[in-house]
Amino acid sequence: MHKKYPPFFKNKFLFLDINMTDMSKNVAHNVHSIAGIFMYIFIF
């Protein structure tokens, strides 16, 4: 699992993880990963 995300991203994803179905979680995880990649690029 990726650990580079800022805490607020992590908390938001955990909140979504509790409230979504498995299929929606997969989609949310992909969006989350893409957002994390862009954050990583812009910060560094």
C-alpha positions, 0 to 999 in steps of 0.5 A, spaced: 500 500 500 502 506 498 504 510 504 506 517 501 500 521 501 498 526 506 494 525 512 488 528 509 488 524 503 489 518 507 483 519 512 478 521 506 480 514 503 479 511 509 472 514 510 470 512 503 473 505 504 468 504 509 462 507 506 462 504 499 461 497 495 467 493 493 466 495 486 466 503 488 472 502 492 476 499 486 474 505 482 475 510 488 482 507 489 484 508 482 482 515 482 486 516 489 492 513 486 492 518 480 491 524 485 497 521 489 501 521 483 499 528 481 501 530 488 507 527 488 509 530 481 507 537 483 510 537 490 517 534 488 
